[in-house]
Amino acid sequence: MTRSHVHLALATLLACSSASTQWLQTSGPEGGEANCYAANGEDLFVGTECGILLSTDNGTSWVHTALRGTVLCLAVKRNSASATSLFAGGPFGVGRSTDNWASWAHGDFGLGDNCVRSLAVRDTTIFAGTDSGGVFRSTDEGASWFPVNEGLTSIFVNSLAVIDRDLYAATDSGLFRSSDDGTSWAFIGLAGKIVNTVAAIDTSLFAGTERDGLFRSTDVGRNWKADTIAGMDPSVRAFAVIPPYIFAGTPGGLYRTPDGGRSWSRFDAGLSNPNVKALCVNGAVLFAGTYGGVFRSTDGGEHWSKTSSGMKIVVVEALASGGGTLYAGGINGVFRSTNRGDSWSDVVSCWAPSLAIEGMKLYLGTTGHVFYSFDDCATWNLLWLGGAEGMVCALAVNGTELLAGMARDGVLRIGIPTPGAGIVTTTDLKDTAVYALAVSGTNLFAGTERGVFRSTNGGINWTAVNSGLTKFEVLALAVQGSNLFAGTKEGGMFLSTDDGGTWTPADSGLTDADILSFAISGDNLFAGTWQGGVFLSSDNGTSWSAVNDGLTDSPDQVSSVVHALAIVGTDLYAGTRGAGVWRRPLSEMVVSVENTPTELPSSYSLHQSFPNPFNPSTTIRFSLPKGAHVTVTVFNSLGQYIAVLVQGEQEAGNHEVRFDASHLPSGVYFYRMQAGDFIKTRTFVLLR
C-alpha cells in the first residue's frame, strides 16, 4: 500500500450547510445531447435528456426552464397575437406551458402510458405521435387526447409534419398521410423501412430513413427514388428548409441540396460534433442539435459555431487525471480542463465511456477501437481491435500493455503502441460484458456481468472469483492497499481481503445498491451511485456516509447519478448523467491529519530501495513536490514487465510502496517511476 507522510485520514462528515461547504457544478463541459427544437420569435427552445433549455439571444446562451426530464419533441401553438403555448413530449406524456415557460401542466388524459415522440400543430389542433399507440389528437389545448389511427397500420410514430395542410406520419414501417386531421390515413410508400422524418420543398417530398438513406418523391408520394450519395450516412434523422436549400442531418454529418435533391454536398465545417439529431430554422439562422451541444450557422450551413454557453447537460461516463489535467469522457465526446473545471475545451467528438492515462499518454475507448494520443491531444491515432465488436467499457494500463474491457468480447490485451502500431491479443475471458478493470500488483481483476474474474499471468488466463458475492453484475472495482472492493448493480458493495478469494458485504450506510464508480484518497474510499450521489468510507467499507451537500439537492436531479469519480490535487470530481462535472474539496469531507515531516519535497525523486539486496521484499520510496499521476513498475534484466506497484493520482509528499518478490528467482531487477515528464529508473537485487 502506498502511504503518504502528508495525507488525508480520519473521514468525518462536516455538518456545515453553507454554500462554501458543498458540491459545486464546474463550468462544464458545455454541450450535451439536443433532441429537438422549437422557436417562438426571439425565444428558442431545445429539448434534452435533462429538460428544456431556453435561449433569448438566438442561441448564444442557454438557461433551464421549469420542466425537467427527457424531452423528445417540442411544438409552439400561437393562441393570439400575445398568447403562446409551448408543448413538450416525452416518456412523461405531454406537458404544456402558457406563462412564459415558468410552470408546466400535464394534460395526458387519453394518452395512457404512451411515450410521445413527436408533436405537430395545425390551426387549433394538436397531434401527438407515440411509440406504441399511433397518433392522438387534441382540440382542447392538450387537456384530453383521442386516438386517430384509421388506416395507420404502424403505431410506432417517429415524427409528424404538417405540409400544405396535410398531416404526415413517419413510422417504423413506412410513410402515411392524412388530409382530414388524422381521421383517416393513407399509406404513401417506403414499405418496411423505418422512416424518421419528412419534409418538402417546391414540388419535392423528402423522407429520411434509419438505415436506408434519403428518398425523394416528385409526385406527392406515389413514387420514390433513393437520393443518398456515396459516403453519406444512411441514417437520416432530421430535415430543415431554407429556400432554395434543404438540409439533412445524419450521425455522420450535415448535407445540403440547392436543387430539390438532384445533388447533395456535405456542409458542416466547424461542426465539431457531426452527429446531428435535430435541425431548426429561426428566421435566417440554422441550428443543429448534436450529441455535443448546439451549433449555429448564419450563412446557410457554410460555417458553424458552437453556441452552448450555459448548456451544462453533458453525460460524463469516465474521468481521468494526469499532471493536473482533468479529462471527462462520455456519449457527448471528450473534454479537458487544466484549471479545476473553470473552463473546458473539446478534445474529440466520439463516444468515450472509458479513459486511461499513463504519464502523457491518454487512451480513450469507443465502439470497436481505441484512440490514443502521446502528444497532449495534439494528434490522435486509431487502434483497431482486431474485429472485436461493441463498446470499450473499461481501460487499464498494466506495465507495457493496455487492457480493454469490451461490452461483449471480454478482455483484450494490447501491446502499448508506438504511434501507428499495437498488437492486439485475445484472452480466455470471452463472450461476456466487462464493465471494470483493476490492477493490484501482479493480479488483474475484471468486473463483468458474471462476477469478478482474476488473472495472475498478465491477463492471459482468467478465473472466476465469486465466493460470497450475491450479485454478479459488477460495475466498479477499486484496490485500496490489500483491500479489493466490488460495486454491483442492485447488490451494493462487497469487500475482499484475499485477492478475490472470498467476498463479504461492505455497504452499511449505503442507501443506494447500484455502485457505479470509485475514487481513493489515502484511507478514504468514495463511491458514486446511480441515484444516491456520493458516499464515503474511512474504515475499509465497514460504514458509509453520504457526502452530497449541494449535489443531490441541486435543480438538476440527474446530478445524483455519478458515473465517474476522480481526485485531482485536493479536490474530488464527480461525473454525472446529464449535469456535467461537479467539484468538492476533500477537506470538506475528511479531516486532514498532518504527520511529520510537514515540509513538502522540493523536487521529484525516486529513492534507492531498502534493503538492497533484499529477500524476499523491499520498500521503494518516492517524493512528489505536487500532486501527479504516478506509475511505478518493475522489470527484469531482459526488460520484461514484472509488476505495477503504483498507478494513479498521488498527492504531494513522500510515499512508499512495498515490493514482494517471493515468487521470483534471484537476479537483478529494475524499478521505474514516471510522474508527468519525470522518469527515473533504479536497480535492485533479489538475493536468496
Secondary structure, DSSP 8 states (H G I E B T S, - for coil): --EESEEEEEE------STTSS-EE-S---B--EEEEEEETTEEEEEETTEEEEESSTTSB-EE-S--S---EEEEEE-SSS-EEEEEEETTEEEEE-STTS--EE--BTTTT--EEEEEEETTEEEEEESSS-EEEESSTTSB-EE--TT-----EEEEEEETTEEEEEETTEEEEESSTTSS-EE-S-TT--EEEEEEETTEEEEEESSS-EEEESSTTSS-EE---TT--S---EEEEETTEEEEEETTEEEEESSTTS--EE--TT-SS--EEEEEEETTEEEEEETTEEEEESSTTSS-EE--BT-B--B--EEEEETTEEEEEETTEEEEESSTTSS-EEEE-S--SEEEEETTEEEEE-BSEEEEESSTTSS-EEEE-TT--SBEEEEEEETTEEEEEESSS-EEEEE---TT---EEE-S--SS-EEEEEEEBTEEEEEETTEEEEESSTTSS-EE--TT-S---EEEEEEETTEEEEEESSS-EEEESSTTSS-EE--TT-----EEEEEEETTEEEEEESSS-EEEESSTTS--EE--TTTTTSS-GGGG-EEEEEEETTEEEEEEBSS-EEEEEGGGTEEEEE-S--S--SS-EE---BSSSBSSEEEEEEEESS-EEEEEEEEETT--EEEEEEEEEE-SEEEEEEEE-TTS-SEEEEEEEEETTEEEEEEEEE--
